Amino acid sequence: MEEEKNNHAEELGATGATLAGKSSAATPAVDKLAYMSVGLMDLRPVDENNEAFVAAGSGVVCALPTGTIIILTAAHVIQNLLKRERKAMYCISPLSRLSSPLPLDVEIDNVMIVGGEENGPSGPDYGLIRVPDHQRGKLINSRAPYNLKIRLDYPLTGEEELPDLCLAGHPSTAMTRHVGQDGAIRRDEHTLMVVGGNIGSKSYGADGANCVFEFHPDSSDGQEPFTYQGVSGGGVWRLDAENGEQRPYLLGIAYHQSDADSEGRRVIYCAATESIYRLLGEAENRWK
């Protein structure tokens, strides 16, 4: 999603959220999104002596039924990471806003990509990263991966049971960079942004590889972000924000933001579960 300079969203670190047009303090249900979300970064030189982790996108940590841990994200996020020598992910704990980047190997043999940014809003633009075994332990010690099997075992029976819909991701405009100084990493603050909204039109690809829906952020309280840069790869969730016992359901992965209209509103284009689960089935067969 293209770069902008400001962000006026109510932010969750995890301290607050905007859901379905109502502002609320962080709840156990919203906290779960923080545990299942990661920010993706790459390391770039700042000057001769320093380097910085720069935000590269968002992702959803998931567990396949086989036990393999993957990160669902946008295809263009993976493509950009593959161009960089050093990559990392950062994770927010609802108990603390401080975290340090965790190294992440993103190589061509541990990713799956469908489409890319060149396809624009029509897609497809989604993919996944298989977390290598030697990095798996640190990740799951700080995360609670989304169990993809729950969508199969406990399908949604009606939207009325889960009243809230939101997009969750790590906006680069609200992230303080981690800067390496003399071999040390300064720990800074990160933010998980949670924005309520509703689903607009949906299109279905002929082969199931490109099912796309529009997410329309709710701007009734005037808190819509100025940009969603960095949120590419973030999850769109159905949940009950007031019920911590109810598991959130992943509905899609964001990959493109429209230009703002005359009132500053944007449309977020997302890969739908029909496409995501098709890819996950291929991943299960590949990494048994």
Beta strands, then each sheet from edge to edge (+ up, - down):
strand 1: 11-12
strand 2: 16-19
strand 3: 22-25
strand 4: 37-45
strand 5: 50-63
strand 6: 69-73
strand 7: 87-90
strand 8: 102-103
strand 9: 111-115
strand 10: 125-130
strand 11: 146-147
strand 12: 164-169
strand 13: 178-181
strand 14: 184-185
strand 15: 192-203
strand 16: 212-217
strand 17: 235-239
strand 18: 249-257
strand 19: 268-272
sheet 1: 1+ 15- 12+ 17- 18+ 19- 16+
sheet 2: 2+ 3-
sheet 3: 8+ 7- 4+ 5- 6+ 10- 9+
sheet 4: 8+ 7- 4+ 5- 11-
sheet 5: 8+ 7- 4+ 5- 13+ 14-
end
